[in-house]
Amino acid sequence: MKTPEIRELSVKDLRERIETEKVNLARLQMTHAVSPIDDMSKLKKARRNIARMLTVLSEIESKQDKN
């Protein structure tokens, strides 16, 4: 998910999406622990997506605090 797409989401939707992505990442990590996954970039992409969403969420919340 790209940053402009993330910025279009509401705060509630963004929080829900973050939780969903965290669950998916945990599932991927568990799958990888049992039997190595073919595409290791999936883990990296999932972590980066979560970080991107958390960054946008903190930006939105800091803007709301200023107003």
Distance bins in CASP14 RR format, pairs under 12 A and 6 or more apart:
PFRMAT RR
TARGET T0000
AUTHOR 0000-0000-0000
RMODE 2
METHOD distances of the structure
MODEL  1
1 7 0 0 0 0 0 1 0 0 0 0 0
1 8 0 0 0 0 0 1 0 0 0 0 0
1 9 0 0 0 0 1 0 0 0 0 0 0
1 13 0 0 0 0 0 1 0 0 0 0 0
1 14 0 0 0 0 0 1 0 0 0 0 0
1 17 0 0 0 0 1 0 0 0 0 0 0
1 18 0 0 0 0 0 1 0 0 0 0 0
1 20 0 0 0 0 0 1 0 0 0 0 0
1 21 0 0 0 0 1 0 0 0 0 0 0
1 45 0 0 0 0 1 0 0 0 0 0 0
1 46 0 0 0 0 0 1 0 0 0 0 0
1 48 0 0 0 0 1 0 0 0 0 0 0
1 49 1 0 1 0 0 0 0 0 0 0 0
1 50 0 0 0 0 0 1 0 0 0 0 0
1 51 0 0 0 0 0 1 0 0 0 0 0
1 52 1 0 0 1 0 0 0 0 0 0 0
1 53 1 0 0 1 0 0 0 0 0 0 0
1 56 0 0 0 0 0 1 0 0 0 0 0
2 8 0 0 0 0 0 1 0 0 0 0 0
2 9 0 0 0 0 0 1 0 0 0 0 0
2 45 0 0 0 0 0 1 0 0 0 0 0
2 48 0 0 0 0 0 1 0 0 0 0 0
2 49 0 0 0 0 1 0 0 0 0 0 0
2 52 0 0 0 0 1 0 0 0 0 0 0
2 53 0 0 0 0 0 1 0 0 0 0 0
2 56 0 0 0 0 0 1 0 0 0 0 0
3 9 0 0 0 0 0 1 0 0 0 0 0
3 14 0 0 0 0 0 1 0 0 0 0 0
3 48 0 0 0 0 0 1 0 0 0 0 0
3 49 0 0 0 0 0 1 0 0 0 0 0
3 51 0 0 0 0 0 1 0 0 0 0 0
3 52 1 0 0 1 0 0 0 0 0 0 0
3 53 0 0 0 0 1 0 0 0 0 0 0
3 55 0 0 0 0 1 0 0 0 0 0 0
3 56 1 0 0 1 0 0 0 0 0 0 0
3 57 0 0 0 0 0 1 0 0 0 0 0
3 59 0 0 0 0 0 1 0 0 0 0 0
4 52 0 0 0 0 0 1 0 0 0 0 0
4 56 0 0 0 0 1 0 0 0 0 0 0
5 13 0 0 0 0 0 1 0 0 0 0 0
5 14 0 0 0 0 0 1 0 0 0 0 0
5 17 0 0 0 0 0 1 0 0 0 0 0
5 49 0 0 0 0 0 1 0 0 0 0 0
5 52 0 0 0 0 1 0 0 0 0 0 0
5 53 0 0 0 0 0 1 0 0 0 0 0
5 56 0 0 0 0 1 0 0 0 0 0 0
6 13 0 0 0 0 1 0 0 0 0 0 0
6 14 1 0 0 1 0 0 0 0 0 0 0
6 15 0 0 0 0 0 1 0 0 0 0 0
6 17 0 0 0 0 1 0 0 0 0 0 0
6 18 0 0 0 0 1 0 0 0 0 0 0
6 21 0 0 0 0 0 1 0 0 0 0 0
6 48 0 0 0 0 0 1 0 0 0 0 0
6 49 0 0 0 0 1 0 0 0 0 0 0
6 50 0 0 0 0 0 1 0 0 0 0 0
6 51 0 0 0 0 0 1 0 0 0 0 0
6 52 1 0 0 1 0 0 0 0 0 0 0
6 53 1 0 1 0 0 0 0 0 0 0 0
6 54 0 0 0 0 1 0 0 0 0 0 0
6 55 0 0 0 0 1 0 0 0 0 0 0
6 56 1 0 1 0 0 0 0 0 0 0 0
6 57 0 0 0 0 1 0 0 0 0 0 0
6 58 0 0 0 0 0 1 0 0 0 0 0
6 59 0 0 0 0 0 1 0 0 0 0 0
6 60 0 0 0 0 1 0 0 0 0 0 0
7 13 0 0 0 0 0 1 0 0 0 0 0
7 14 0 0 0 0 1 0 0 0 0 0 0
7 52 0 0 0 0 0 1 0 0 0 0 0
7 53 0 0 0 0 0 1 0 0 0 0 0
7 55 0 0 0 0 0 1 0 0 0 0 0
7 56 1 0 1 0 0 0 0 0 0 0 0
7 57 0 0 0 0 0 1 0 0 0 0 0
7 59 0 0 0 0 1 0 0 0 0 0 0
7 60 0 0 0 0 1 0 0 0 0 0 0
7 63 0 0 0 0 0 1 0 0 0 0 0
8 14 0 0 0 0 1 0 0 0 0 0 0
8 17 0 0 0 0 0 1 0 0 0 0 0
8 56 0 0 0 0 1 0 0 0 0 0 0
8 60 0 0 0 0 0 1 0 0 0 0 0
9 15 0 0 0 0 1 0 0 0 0 0 0
9 16 0 0 0 0 1 0 0 0 0 0 0
9 17 1 0 0 1 0 0 0 0 0 0 0
9 18 0 0 0 0 0 1 0 0 0 0 0
9 52 0 0 0 0 0 1 0 0 0 0 0
9 53 0 0 0 0 1 0 0 0 0 0 0
9 56 0 0 0 0 1 0 0 0 0 0 0
9 57 0 0 0 0 1 0 0 0 0 0 0
9 60 0 0 0 0 1 0 0 0 0 0 0
10 16 0 0 0 0 1 0 0 0 0 0 0
10 17 0 0 0 0 0 1 0 0 0 0 0
10 56 0 0 0 0 0 1 0 0 0 0 0
10 57 0 0 0 0 0 1 0 0 0 0 0
10 60 0 0 0 0 1 0 0 0 0 0 0
11 17 0 0 0 0 0 1 0 0 0 0 0
11 18 0 0 0 0 0 1 0 0 0 0 0
11 53 0 0 0 0 0 1 0 0 0 0 0
11 56 0 0 0 0 1 0 0 0 0 0 0
11 57 1 0 0 1 0 0 0 0 0 0 0
11 58 0 0 0 0 0 1 0 0 0 0 0
11 59 0 0 0 0 0 1 0 0 0 0 0
11 60 1 0 1 0 0 0 0 0 0 0 0
11 61 1 0 0 1 0 0 0 0 0 0 0
11 63 0 0 0 0 0 1 0 0 0 0 0
11 64 0 0 0 0 1 0 0 0 0 0 0
12 18 0 0 0 0 0 1 0 0 0 0 0
12 19 0 0 0 0 0 1 0 0 0 0 0
12 57 0 0 0 0 0 1 0 0 0 0 0
12 60 0 0 0 0 0 1 0 0 0 0 0
13 19 0 0 0 0 0 1 0 0 0 0 0
13 20 0 0 0 0 0 1 0 0 0 0 0
13 53 0 0 0 0 0 1 0 0 0 0 0
13 56 0 0 0 0 0 1 0 0 0 0 0
13 57 0 0 0 0 0 1 0 0 0 0 0
13 60 0 0 0 0 0 1 0 0 0 0 0
14 20 0 0 0 0 0 1 0 0 0 0 0
14 21 0 0 0 0 0 1 0 0 0 0 0
14 49 0 0 0 0 0 1 0 0 0 0 0
14 50 0 0 0 0 0 1 0 0 0 0 0
14 52 0 0 0 0 0 1 0 0 0 0 0
14 53 1 0 0 1 0 0 0 0 0 0 0
14 54 0 0 0 0 1 0 0 0 0 0 0
14 55 0 0 0 0 0 1 0 0 0 0 0
14 56 1 0 0 1 0 0 0 0 0 0 0
14 57 1 0 1 0 0 0 0 0 0 0 0
14 58 0 0 0 0 0 1 0 0 0 0 0
14 59 0 0 0 0 0 1 0 0 0 0 0
14 60 1 0 0 1 0 0 0 0 0 0 0
14 61 0 0 0 0 0 1 0 0 0 0 0
15 21 0 0 0 0 0 1 0 0 0 0 0
15 22 0 0 0 0 0 1 0 0 0 0 0
15 50 0 0 0 0 0 1 0 0 0 0 0
15 53 0 0 0 0 1 0 0 0 0 0 0
15 54 0 0 0 0 1 0 0 0 0 0 0
15 56 0 0 0 0 0 1 0 0 0 0 0
15 57 1 0 0 1 0 0 0 0 0 0 0
15 58 0 0 0 0 0 1 0 0 0 0 0
15 60 0 0 0 0 0 1 0 0 0 0 0
15 61 0 0 0 0 0 1 0 0 0 0 0
16 22 0 0 0 0 0 1 0 0 0 0 0
16 23 0 0 0 0 0 1 0 0 0 0 0
16 53 0 0 0 0 0 1 0 0 0 0 0
16 57 0 0 0 0 0 1 0 0 0 0 0
17 23 0 0 0 0 0 1 0 0 0 0 0
17 24 0 0 0 0 0 1 0 0 0 0 0
17 49 0 0 0 0 1 0 0 0 0 0 0
17 50 0 0 0 0 1 0 0 0 0 0 0
17 52 0 0 0 0 0 1 0 0 0 0 0
17 53 1 0 0 1 0 0 0 0 0 0 0
17 54 0 0 0 0 0 1 0 0 0 0 0
17 56 0 0 0 0 0 1 0 0 0 0 0
17 57 0 0 0 0 1 0 0 0 0 0 0
18 24 0 0 0 0 0 1 0 0 0 0 0
18 25 0 0 0 0 0 1 0 0 0 0 0
18 46 0 0 0 0 0 1 0 0 0 0 0
18 49 0 0 0 0 1 0 0 0 0 0 0
18 50 1 0 0 1 0 0 0 0 0 0 0
18 51 0 0 0 0 0 1 0 0 0 0 0
18 52 0 0 0 0 1 0 0 0 0 0 0
18 53 1 0 1 0 0 0 0 0 0 0 0
18 54 1 0 0 1 0 0 0 0 0 0 0
18 55 0 0 0 0 0 1 0 0 0 0 0
18 56 0 0 0 0 1 0 0 0 0 0 0
18 57 1 0 0 1 0 0 0 0 0 0 0
18 58 0 0 0 0 0 1 0 0 0 0 0
19 25 0 0 0 0 0 1 0 0 0 0 0
19 26 0 0 0 0 0 1 0 0 0 0 0
19 50 0 0 0 0 1 0 0 0 0 0 0
19 53 0 0 0 0 0 1 0 0 0 0 0
19 54 0 0 0 0 0 1 0 0 0 0 0
19 57 0 0 0 0 0 1 0 0 0 0 0
20 26 0 0 0 0 0 1 0 0 0 0 0
20 27 0 0 0 0 0 1 0 0 0 0 0
20 46 0 0 0 0 0 1 0 0 0 0 0
20 49 0 0 0 0 0 1 0 0 0 0 0
20 50 0 0 0 0 1 0 0 0 0 0 0
20 53 0 0 0 0 0 1 0 0 0 0 0
21 27 0 0 0 0 0 1 0 0 0 0 0
21 28 0 0 0 0 0 1 0 0 0 0 0
21 42 0 0 0 0 0 1 0 0 0 0 0
21 43 0 0 0 0 0 1 0 0 0 0 0
21 45 0 0 0 0 0 1 0 0 0 0 0
21 46 1 0 0 1 0 0 0 0 0 0 0
21 47 0 0 0 0 1 0 0 0 0 0 0
21 48 0 0 0 0 0 1 0 0 0 0 0
21 49 1 0 1 0 0 0 0 0 0 0 0
21 50 1 0 1 0 0 0 0 0 0 0 0
21 51 0 0 0 0 0 1 0 0 0 0 0
21 52 0 0 0 0 1 0 0 0 0 0 0
21 53 1 0 0 1 0 0 0 0 0 0 0
21 54 0 0 0 0 1 0 0 0 0 0 0
22 28 0 0 0 0 0 1 0 0 0 0 0
22 29 0 0 0 0 0 1 0 0 0 0 0
22 46 0 0 0 0 1 0 0 0 0 0 0
22 47 0 0 0 0 1 0 0 0 0 0 0
22 49 0 0 0 0 0 1 0 0 0 0 0
22 50 1 0 0 1 0 0 0 0 0 0 0
22 51 0 0 0 0 0 1 0 0 0 0 0
22 53 0 0 0 0 1 0 0 0 0 0 0
22 54 0 0 0 0 1 0 0 0 0 0 0
23 29 0 0 0 0 0 1 0 0 0 0 0
23 30 0 0 0 0 0 1 0 0 0 0 0
23 46 0 0 0 0 0 1 0 0 0 0 0
23 50 0 0 0 0 0 1 0 0 0 0 0
24 30 0 0 0 0 0 1 0 0 0 0 0
24 31 0 0 0 0 0 1 0 0 0 0 0
24 42 0 0 0 0 1 0 0 0 0 0 0
24 43 0 0 0 0 0 1 0 0 0 0 0
24 45 0 0 0 0 0 1 0 0 0 0 0
24 46 1 0 0 1 0 0 0 0 0 0 0
24 47 0 0 0 0 0 1 0 0 0 0 0
24 49 0 0 0 0 1 0 0 0 0 0 0
24 50 0 0 0 0 1 0 0 0 0 0 0
25 31 0 0 0 0 0 1 0 0 0 0 0
25 32 0 0 0 0 0 1 0 0 0 0 0
25 42 0 0 0 0 1 0 0 0 0 0 0
25 43 1 0 0 1 0 0 0 0 0 0 0
25 44 0 0 0 0 0 1 0 0 0 0 0
25 45 0 0 0 0 1 0 0 0 0 0 0
25 46 1 0 1 0 0 0 0 0 0 0 0
25 47 1 0 0 1 0 0 0 0 0 0 0
25 48 0 0 0 0 0 1 0 0 0 0 0
25 49 0 0 0 0 1 0 0 0 0 0 0
25 50 1 0 0 1 0 0 0 0 0 0 0
25 51 0 0 0 0 0 1 0 0 0 0 0
25 53 0 0 0 0 0 1 0 0 0 0 0
26 32 0 0 0 0 0 1 0 0 0 0 0
26 33 0 0 0 0 0 1 0 0 0 0 0
26 43 0 0 0 0 0 1 0 0 0 0 0
26 46 0 0 0 0 1 0 0 0 0 0 0
26 47 0 0 0 0 0 1 0 0 0 0 0
26 50 0 0 0 0 0 1 0 0 0 0 0
27 33 0 0 0 0 0 1 0 0 0 0 0
27 34 0 0 0 0 0 1 0 0 0 0 0
27 37 0 0 0 0 0 1 0 0 0 0 0
27 42 0 0 0 0 0 1 0 0 0 0 0
27 43 0 0 0 0 0 1 0 0 0 0 0
27 46 0 0 0 0 1 0 0 0 0 0 0
28 34 0 0 0 0 0 1 0 0 0 0 0
28 35 0 0 0 0 0 1 0 0 0 0 0
28 36 0 0 0 0 0 1 0 0 0 0 0
28 37 1 0 0 1 0 0 0 0 0 0 0
28 38 0 0 0 0 0 1 0 0 0 0 0
28 39 0 0 0 0 0 1 0 0 0 0 0
28 40 0 0 0 0 0 1 0 0 0 0 0
28 41 0 0 0 0 0 1 0 0 0 0 0
28 42 1 0 0 1 0 0 0 0 0 0 0
28 43 1 0 1 0 0 0 0 0 0 0 0
28 44 0 0 0 0 0 1 0 0 0 0 0
28 45 0 0 0 0 1 0 0 0 0 0 0
28 46 1 0 0 1 0 0 0 0 0 0 0
28 47 0 0 0 0 1 0 0 0 0 0 0
28 49 0 0 0 0 0 1 0 0 0 0 0
28 50 0 0 0 0 0 1 0 0 0 0 0
29 36 0 0 0 0 0 1 0 0 0 0 0
29 37 0 0 0 0 1 0 0 0 0 0 0
29 40 0 0 0 0 0 1 0 0 0 0 0
29 42 0 0 0 0 0 1 0 0 0 0 0
29 43 1 0 0 1 0 0 0 0 0 0 0
29 44 0 0 0 0 0 1 0 0 0 0 0
29 46 0 0 0 0 1 0 0 0 0 0 0
29 47 0 0 0 0 1 0 0 0 0 0 0
30 37 0 0 0 0 0 1 0 0 0 0 0
30 43 0 0 0 0 0 1 0 0 0 0 0
31 37 1 0 0 1 0 0 0 0 0 0 0
31 38 0 0 0 0 0 1 0 0 0 0 0
31 39 0 0 0 0 0 1 0 0 0 0 0
31 40 0 0 0 0 0 1 0 0 0 0 0
31 42 0 0 0 0 1 0 0 0 0 0 0
31 43 0 0 0 0 1 0 0 0 0 0 0
31 46 0 0 0 0 0 1 0 0 0 0 0
32 38 0 0 0 0 0 1 0 0 0 0 0
32 39 0 0 0 0 0 1 0 0 0 0 0
32 40 0 0 0 0 1 0 0 0 0 0 0
32 42 0 0 0 0 1 0 0 0 0 0 0
32 43 1 0 0 1 0 0 0 0 0 0 0
32 44 0 0 0 0 0 1 0 0 0 0 0
32 46 0 0 0 0 0 1 0 0 0 0 0
33 43 0 0 0 0 0 1 0 0 0 0 0
36 42 0 0 0 0 0 1 0 0 0 0 0
36 43 0 0 0 0 0 1 0 0 0 0 0
37 43 1 0 0 1 0 0 0 0 0 0 0
37 44 0 0 0 0 0 1 0 0 0 0 0
37 46 0 0 0 0 0 1 0 0 0 0 0
39 45 0 0 0 0 1 0 0 0 0 0 0
39 46 0 0 0 0 0 1 0 0 0 0 0
40 46 0 0 0 0 0 1 0 0 0 0 0
40 47 0 0 0 0 0 1 0 0 0 0 0
41 47 0 0 0 0 0 1 0 0 0 0 0
41 48 0 0 0 0 1 0 0 0 0 0 0
41 49 0 0 0 0 0 1 0 0 0 0 0
42 48 0 0 0 0 0 1 0 0 0 0 0
42 49 0 0 0 0 0 1 0 0 0 0 0
43 49 0 0 0 0 0 1 0 0 0 0 0
43 50 0 0 0 0 0 1 0 0 0 0 0
44 50 0 0 0 0 0 1 0 0 0 0 0
44 51 0 0 0 0 0 1 0 0 0 0 0
45 51 0 0 0 0 0 1 0 0 0 0 0
45 52 0 0 0 0 0 1 0 0 0 0 0
46 52 0 0 0 0 0 1 0 0 0 0 0
46 53 0 0 0 0 0 1 0 0 0 0 0
47 53 0 0 0 0 0 1 0 0 0 0 0
47 54 0 0 0 0 0 1 0 0 0 0 0
48 54 0 0 0 0 0 1 0 0 0 0 0
48 55 0 0 0 0 0 1 0 0 0 0 0
49 55 0 0 0 0 0 1 0 0 0 0 0
49 56 0 0 0 0 0 1 0 0 0 0 0
50 56 0 0 0 0 0 1 0 0 0 0 0
50 57 0 0 0 0 0 1 0 0 0 0 0
51 57 0 0 0 0 0 1 0 0 0 0 0
51 58 0 0 0 0 0 1 0 0 0 0 0
52 58 0 0 0 0 0 1 0 0 0 0 0
52 59 0 0 0 0 0 1 0 0 0 0 0
53 59 0 0 0 0 0 1 0 0 0 0 0
53 60 0 0 0 0 0 1 0 0 0 0 0
54 60 0 0 0 0 0 1 0 0 0 0 0
54 61 0 0 0 0 0 1 0 0 0 0 0
55 61 0 0 0 0 0 1 0 0 0 0 0
55 62 0 0 0 0 0 1 0 0 0 0 0
56 62 0 0 0 0 0 1 0 0 0 0 0
56 63 0 0 0 0 0 1 0 0 0 0 0
57 63 0 0 0 0 0 1 0 0 0 0 0
57 64 0 0 0 0 0 1 0 0 0 0 0
58 64 0 0 0 0 0 1 0 0 0 0 0
58 65 0 0 0 0 0 1 0 0 0 0 0
59 65 0 0 0 0 0 1 0 0 0 0 0
59 66 0 0 0 0 0 1 0 0 0 0 0
60 66 0 0 0 0 0 1 0 0 0 0 0
60 67 0 0 0 0 0 1 0 0 0 0 0
61 67 0 0 0 0 0 1 0 0 0 0 0
END
